Amino acid sequence: MNNFSSYDDKIVNKPWGHEYTSLRIKKKIAITFLHINRNKRTSLHCHPNKKTAFVVLNGKIKVQYGIYKKNSKVYNPLSRLVLREGLFHSLQAISKNGAKVLEFEKPANKNDLIRFSDDYGREKKNYEGKRFTK
């Protein structure tokens, strides 16, 4: 699916919470708001062709870098991190009320995704489709 605008102005439900693309400039960049529920985490995944950055708005997150759980670090509100292309990562909300995070992707491509592992059975699956939007 290459119609990236089909996710504009829509909440995409995820098993760990939801996301909303708040700004997209063609295929150049996208800024997405993530709400991660308490003790939930994103899949351990990478983006082979895009850089990703995060800003923690509130709550605390634990970020796993690479495929080993021991390579993790906790980030507090207003923390920033930038990930290179191809780096496997996962974000977990460890705060009582979950966490809110801004994600910056360059270039904007929801299908640039390889899942290594997933708590919700989505390994080797693509980005969620339109049926997960509202």
N, C-alpha and C positions, 0 to 999 in steps of 0.2 A: 504494500500500500504506500503510495507516494504522495497522497493528498494530505499534507501535514495540516492544512487549515481545517480539516474535519474535526480536529481536537480543540480548535479555538473556541473560547467561551463555553466550554463544557468541563464538568467535573468528571474525571476518570476515576472510578472506584477501583481500589486495589485491596487485596486481602490484608494489607498492613495499614490501610487508611485511605487517603485519596490524594489526587494531584490536580492542579489547575494551571494550564499555561496562561500566564498573565500578559506576556508579551512575546511576539514572534516577529522577526524581521526577515521575511521570505525564508530562505534556507540558511541565512547567515548566522542567526543566533536566536535562542529561545530562553525565556526566563519562566520557570515553573515553580509554583508554590506547592510544597509537599506538607501534608499533615500525616505524621507517623504516630499511630496509636501506641500507648504505653506497652513496653516489652515486645513490640512487634518490630520486624526488620524487613528491609527490602531484600530481594534476592542477591546472592553473591554473583555479580555480573561485571562485564566490562563493555566499553564502547571502543571498538578497534579504530574508528576514524574520527573521533571527536574528543575535544577536551571538555572536561566537566569541572565546574566549581560550585561550592556550596557556601552559604552564609546561614548560620544558625540564628533564627529570629527569637525563639524562646524554647525553653526546655533544654535537656542535655541529650546528646547523641553519642553513641559509641560507634566508631567507624572501623571496620575491618579492612585492612589493606592486603591484597594478595589472597592466596587460598588458605593460609594458616590462621586460625583463630587467635593465636598468640600475638599476631601483628595487628593489634587494635589500640585505639587511642580515644579518650573521652574529650568531647568538645562542649563548651559552655555557650550561652547566648553571646552573639556578636562575633563568634569565632568564624574564621574564613579558611577554606582549604581549596586547593586546585589540584586536579588529578590529570595526569597525562593520558594520552590515548592508550588503550589496551590494558590499563591497570584494573584488575579485579577489585571490587569494593562492595561493601554493604553498609547501610546505615540502620542503626537500631535506636529507638527512643527509650531512654532509661529514666525519664522523669515521670512523676506521678500523673501528670496531665498529657503525656506524650510530648511531641516536639513539632515545631513549625520551622521549616527550612526553605530557603530559596535555592533553586538549582539553576545554574547557567550552563547552557550547552552550545558549543560552537564546533561545527555547524549544527543547525537544528535538523535532527533526523531521529525520530522516535524508533525507527527500525534498525539503527546501528546499535545492536544489543545482542550480547551472547551471555546467556545465563549458565553459570557453573553449578550452582546449587540453589535450592529454594525450599523454604519451609512449607510452601503451599502447593507443591507438585507442578511448578511451572518450568522446570528444567527443560532446556531445548525448545521452549516456546517463544514466539515472537511477542512484541508489544501487544497489550490488550487492545481488542478491536472496538468498534463503535458500540457494540452491545453493552459495554461497561461504562458508557458515558450517560450523563444526565444534564 
